[in-house]
Amino acid sequence: MLRFLTAGESHGPGLTGIVDGLPAGLALAEEDLARDLARRQLGYGRGGRMKIEQDRAEIRGGVAKGLTTGGPIALWIENRDWPNWKDRELERLTVPRPGHADLAGVMKYLLDDTRIVLERASARETAMRVAVGAVARRLLAEFGVSIRSQVLQIGPARAVPGDLADPAVVERVEASAVRAADPASEDRLRAAVDAAKARQDTVGGVFEVIAFGVIPGLGSHVQWDRKLDGRLAQALMSIQAVKAVAIGDGFEVGGRYGTEAHDGMTARDGTIRRLTNRAGGIEGGMTNGEPVVVRVVKKPISTTAAPQPTVDLATLADVPSQYIRSDVCAVPAAAVVGEAAVAWVLADALLEKLGGDSVREIHANLESYLAQLAIRYQRPRIAT
């Protein structure tokens, strides 16, 4: 079983990650993690924290001579903002911010200081999740799986989706500060961020993550907790500020007829192929060989410069919320975090399906499985 844990606080010394269950023999270097960590820090509408941090994950265990050992992998990300906080005398925070974990957290743990909750609940934790996801992405790449994302909406502004199977489109998305596939969409999404900033507000949106090259048969239909769509939804819903997850056309299919909601099949050249991919590559809790598609709704960031009504826990007086440094929009960055979540779930499901303690053993198992499927399934190949 593949599993991970993270530890650390937003303004503490740094973040720790432990990855357990990775097979031996996988080439893994810190540079494999650096790209995704840098992508997470980008995006139109980010705040001052990203000007301070220059996230880089150190591999402190589980890798020898550039290859995974089969033992736990230890990761460390330094918080560069820590020196600005470590010697401060921090006052107790008693005014919970609407939309945050503040009030629920102090009630759960019987605390009198919301700072203790917000330090761990902060989206700063996703830096380590992206590093962990990059480890999973490296494993998936070894077996022909690539993962890409784009932003579909920011506030009321919608983007025209691009074909993420096209490397040229992916290049445009990666060059865009809002992860949009075309210039007109970029202008609309930027304008939505600017409008929110002008009113001292924040804005959310929708992003899409697609995994290409995923073999059929990951996940299972036999128990609720083994269904892959459920596992993906849980991982994505655990990302801070995410409020909804759809697999494939899930947001739209409730308004369609059955004949308009499913994916017909045809036999060509001795293999079965789908005419559409409305199911997002998952049927009955299992991958069906089509690209895995998820769409995710991220709410507006809860910390707003414009005050919101709340209560001072020390006096129970109605007071305005306090402003703490924050982003205006983090949807493009959230898409990168979403990639990490999808990569983690698919890597876990791949190891569950194929088994093996080493990369070489897993390759042999994959070749055997694909050989048995060859009469029914032709694995799509795209540039990674």
C-alpha positions in Angstrom: 0.0 0.0 0.0 1.3 3.4 -1.0 0.8 6.0 1.7 2.1 9.4 2.9 2.0 11.8 5.8 2.9 15.4 6.1 3.8 17.5 9.1 4.6 21.2 9.7 2.9 24.6 10.1 2.5 27.5 7.8 5.0 29.7 9.7 7.1 27.0 11.3 10.6 26.0 10.3 9.4 23.8 7.4 7.3 20.9 6.1 8.1 17.2 6.4 6.8 14.4 4.2 7.1 10.7 4.5 6.3 8.5 1.5 6.0 4.7 2.2 5.4 1.8 -0.2 7.3 3.1 -3.3 9.1 0.2 -5.1 12.8 -0.1 -5.3 14.8 0.9 -8.4 12.9 4.1 -9.4 15.2 6.9 -10.6 14.4 9.9 -8.4 16.2 13.2 -7.9 15.3 16.5 -6.2 15.0 18.0 -9.7 12.1 15.7 -10.4 10.2 17.5 -7.5 11.4 21.0 -8.2 9.4 21.6 -11.4 6.0 21.0 -9.8 6.9 23.0 -6.7 7.9 26.0 -8.8 4.6 25.6 -10.8 2.6 25.7 -7.6 4.0 29.1 -6.7 2.9 30.7 -9.9 -0.4 32.1 -10.9 -2.1 35.5 -11.4 -3.6 36.7 -8.1 -1.0 35.1 -5.8 0.0 37.1 -2.7 3.2 38.2 -0.9 4.1 34.8 0.6 5.1 33.5 -2.8 7.6 36.3 -3.1 9.3 35.0 0.0 9.3 31.3 -0.5 11.4 29.5 -3.1 10.2 26.0 -2.4 12.6 23.1 -2.9 12.2 19.7 -1.5 15.3 17.9 -0.1 15.3 14.1 -0.2 16.7 13.0 3.2 16.0 9.2 3.0 14.9 6.4 0.9 17.1 7.1 -2.2 20.6 5.7 -2.7 22.7 6.5 -5.8 19.7 8.1 -7.5 17.4 5.1 -7.1 14.7 4.4 -4.6 15.6 1.7 -2.1 12.1 0.4 -1.3 12.2 2.1 2.1 10.3 5.2 3.2 11.3 8.4 1.4 11.8 11.4 3.7 11.2 14.9 2.3 11.9 18.3 3.7 10.8 21.8 2.5 12.2 24.8 4.4 9.9 27.7 5.1 11.9 30.8 4.2 9.4 33.0 6.1 10.3 31.3 9.4 13.1 33.7 10.3 10.6 36.5 10.1 8.3 34.8 12.7 10.5 32.8 15.1 11.4 35.6 17.4 8.0 37.4 17.4 5.8 37.6 20.5 2.5 36.5 18.8 -0.7 37.6 20.4 -3.6 35.2 20.9 -6.1 35.2 18.0 -9.7 35.1 19.1 -11.6 36.3 16.0 -12.3 33.3 13.7 -12.5 34.0 10.0 -15.6 32.9 8.1 -14.8 30.0 5.7 -11.7 28.9 7.5 -11.1 26.0 9.9 -10.7 28.5 12.8 -14.0 28.2 14.7 -14.5 24.5 14.1 -10.9 23.8 15.1 -11.0 25.6 18.4 -14.3 23.9 19.3 -13.0 20.5 18.4 -9.7 20.8 20.3 -11.1 23.0 23.1 -8.6 25.8 22.3 -8.7 29.5 23.0 -6.3 30.6 20.2 -7.3 30.2 16.5 -3.7 30.6 15.5 -3.0 27.0 16.5 -5.6 25.8 14.1 -4.9 28.1 11.2 -1.1 27.3 11.2 -1.8 23.7 10.3 -5.0 24.2 8.3 -3.2 26.6 6.0 -2.8 25.8 2.3 0.9 26.1 2.9 0.7 22.3 3.6 0.0 21.7 -0.1 3.7 22.5 -0.9 4.6 19.2 0.6 1.6 17.5 -1.0 2.9 18.7 -4.4 6.3 17.2 -3.6 4.7 13.9 -2.6 2.6 14.0 -5.8 5.8 14.6 -7.9 7.2 11.4 -6.5 4.0 9.6 -7.6 4.1 11.4 -11.0 7.7 10.1 -11.4 6.5 6.5 -10.8 3.6 6.9 -13.2 5.8 8.3 -15.9 7.9 5.2 -15.7 4.8 3.3 -16.8 3.6 5.7 -19.5 1.1 7.9 -17.6 1.2 11.6 -17.9 -0.9 14.2 -16.0 -1.9 17.7 -17.2 -4.3 20.4 -16.1 -5.9 23.7 -17.1 -8.2 26.3 -15.6 -11.8 26.3 -16.9 -13.2 29.2 -14.9 -12.3 32.0 -12.5 -15.2 33.7 -10.9 -17.8 34.4 -13.6 -15.3 34.2 -16.4 -15.1 30.9 -18.4 -12.2 29.7 -20.5 -12.3 27.8 -23.8 -10.9 24.4 -22.9 -7.8 23.2 -24.9 -6.9 19.7 -26.0 -4.4 18.6 -23.3 -3.4 15.7 -25.5 -1.7 18.3 -27.8 1.8 19.2 -26.6 1.4 22.7 -28.1 -1.7 23.3 -26.1 0.0 22.1 -22.9 2.9 24.5 -23.7 0.5 27.4 -23.9 -1.2 26.5 -20.7 2.1 26.2 -18.8 3.1 29.7 -20.2 -0.2 31.2 -19.0 -0.4 32.9 -15.6 -4.0 31.6 -15.3 -3.4 28.2 -17.0 -5.6 29.1 -19.9 -5.2 27.5 -23.4 -5.8 30.6 -25.5 -5.2 34.3 -25.2 -8.8 35.4 -25.2 -9.6 33.1 -22.3 -6.5 34.4 -20.5 -7.7 38.0 -20.8 -11.1 37.1 -19.4 -9.7 35.1 -16.4 -7.2 37.9 -15.6 -10.0 40.5 -15.7 -12.0 38.4 -13.2 -9.1 38.4 -10.8 -8.6 42.2 -11.2 -12.3 42.8 -10.5 -12.1 40.8 -7.3 -9.0 42.7 -6.2 -10.6 46.0 -6.9 -13.4 45.3 -4.5 -11.0 43.9 -1.9 -12.4 40.5 -2.4 -11.3 37.0 -3.6 -12.4 34.7 -6.3 -12.5 31.0 -6.9 -13.1 28.8 -10.0 -12.9 25.5 -11.7 -9.9 23.5 -13.0 -9.5 20.2 -14.9 -7.0 17.5 -14.5 -6.5 14.8 -17.1 -4.4 11.6 -16.9 -3.3 10.1 -20.2 -2.0 6.5 -20.7 -3.9 5.0 -17.7 -4.4 1.3 -18.2 -7.9 -0.2 -17.7 -8.7 -2.1 -14.5 -7.4 0.3 -11.8 -9.7 0.4 -8.9 -12.6 -2.0 -8.3 -16.3 -2.4 -8.3 -16.6 -4.9 -5.4 -16.3 -2.6 -2.3 -17.2 1.1 -1.8 -13.7 2.1 -0.5 -11.9 0.5 -3.5 -13.8 2.4 -6.2 -11.3 4.7 -8.0 -13.7 7.6 -8.6 -14.5 7.7 -4.8 -10.7 7.6 -4.0 -10.1 10.5 -6.5 -12.9 12.5 -5.1 -11.7 12.1 -1.5 -8.1 13.1 -2.4 -9.2 16.2 -4.3 -11.8 17.2 -1.7 -9.0 17.2 0.9 -7.3 20.1 -0.9 -7.9 23.3 1.0 -10.9 25.3 -0.4 -12.1 22.6 -2.7 -15.9 22.3 -2.5 -16.9 20.0 -5.4 -15.4 17.3 -7.6 -16.8 15.8 -10.9 -15.6 12.8 -12.8 -15.8 13.4 -16.5 -19.0 15.3 -17.4 -20.3 14.8 -13.9 -21.4 18.5 -13.4 -23.6 18.3 -16.6 -24.9 14.7 -16.8 -27.8 15.3 -14.3 -29.6 17.3 -17.0 -29.1 14.8 -19.9 -31.0 11.8 -21.2 -29.3 8.4 -20.7 -28.5 8.2 -24.4 -26.6 11.5 -24.1 -24.8 10.7 -20.9 -22.8 7.5 -21.7 -20.0 6.4 -23.9 -20.8 4.1 -26.9 -18.4 1.5 -28.1 -17.2 0.3 -31.5 -14.7 -2.4 -32.6 -11.9 -1.2 -34.9 -8.9 -3.2 -36.0 -9.7 -5.9 -33.5 -9.9 -3.6 -30.4 -12.9 -2.0 -28.6 -12.8 1.7 -28.6 -15.1 4.4 -27.1 -16.9 7.0 -29.2 -16.8 9.6 -26.4 -15.3 9.9 -22.9 -18.2 11.4 -20.9 -17.5 9.1 -18.0 -14.0 10.5 -17.6 -12.3 7.2 -18.0 -14.0 5.5 -15.1 -17.0 3.2 -15.0 -18.1 1.1 -12.1 -15.3 2.4 -10.0 -12.6 1.2 -12.5 -10.6 2.8 -15.2 -11.8 1.8 -18.7 -8.7 2.7 -20.7 -9.8 6.2 -21.7 -8.1 9.3 -20.2 -9.1 9.9 -16.6 -10.8 13.3 -16.4 -11.7 15.2 -13.2 -13.1 18.7 -12.7 -12.7 20.5 -9.5 -14.5 23.5 -7.9 -12.4 25.7 -5.7 -14.2 28.3 -3.6 -13.0 31.9 -3.2 -10.2 32.2 -0.6 -11.8 32.9 2.8 -9.4 35.7 3.9 -10.7 38.9 2.3 -9.4 42.5 2.7 -13.1 43.6 2.9 -14.3 42.6 6.4 -16.8 39.9 7.0 -19.1 39.5 10.1 -17.7 37.3 12.8 -17.5 37.1 16.6 -14.7 37.7 19.1 -14.5 34.5 21.1 -13.0 36.3 24.1 -16.0 38.7 24.5 -18.7 37.2 22.2 -19.1 40.6 20.7 -19.9 40.9 17.0 -16.8 42.2 15.2 -15.5 42.4 11.7 -13.0 39.8 10.5 -9.3 40.6 10.6 -7.3 40.7 7.4 -4.2 38.4 7.2 -2.0 38.4 4.2 -3.6 36.3 1.5 -4.0 35.6 -2.2 -6.8 37.1 -4.3 -7.0 34.0 -6.5 -5.2 30.6 -6.2 -7.1 28.6 -8.8 -4.1 28.1 -11.2 -1.9 26.9 -8.3 -4.7 24.7 -7.0 -4.7 23.0 -10.5 -1.1 21.9 -9.8 -2.1 20.6 -6.4 -4.9 18.8 -8.1 -2.4 17.1 -10.4 -0.5 15.9 -7.4 -3.6 14.5 -5.8 -4.6 12.6 -9.0 -1.0 11.3 -9.4 -1.0 10.0 -5.9 -4.3 8.1 -6.2 -3.4 6.6 -9.7 0.1 5.6 -8.5 -1.5 3.8 -5.5 -4.0 2.1 -7.7 -1.4 1.1 -10.2 0.7 -0.6 -7.5 -2.4 -2.2 -6.1 -3.2 -3.7 -9.6 0.2 -4.8 -10.7 2.1 -5.5 -7.4 5.8 -5.8 -7.2 8.6 -4.6 -4.9 10.8 -3.3 -7.7 10.3 -1.2 -10.8 11.7 -4.1 -12.9 9.1 -6.5 -11.4 6.3 -4.1 -12.0 7.3 -3.7 -15.7 7.2 -7.4 -16.1 3.7 -7.6 -14.5 2.5 -4.7 -16.7 3.7 -6.4 -19.9 2.0 -9.6 -19.0 -1.3 -7.8 -18.2 -1.3 -5.8 -21.4 -0.5 -8.9 -23.4 -3.6 -10.6 -22.1 -5.6 -7.5 -22.9 -4.2 -7.0 -26.4 -7.3 -8.5 -28.1 -9.6 -6.0 -26.5 -7.5 -2.9 -25.7 -4.9 -0.8 -27.5 -3.1 1.6 -25.2 -3.1 5.1 -26.5 0.3 6.8 -26.8 0.8 10.5 -26.7 3.9 12.7 -26.1 4.7 13.1 -22.4 
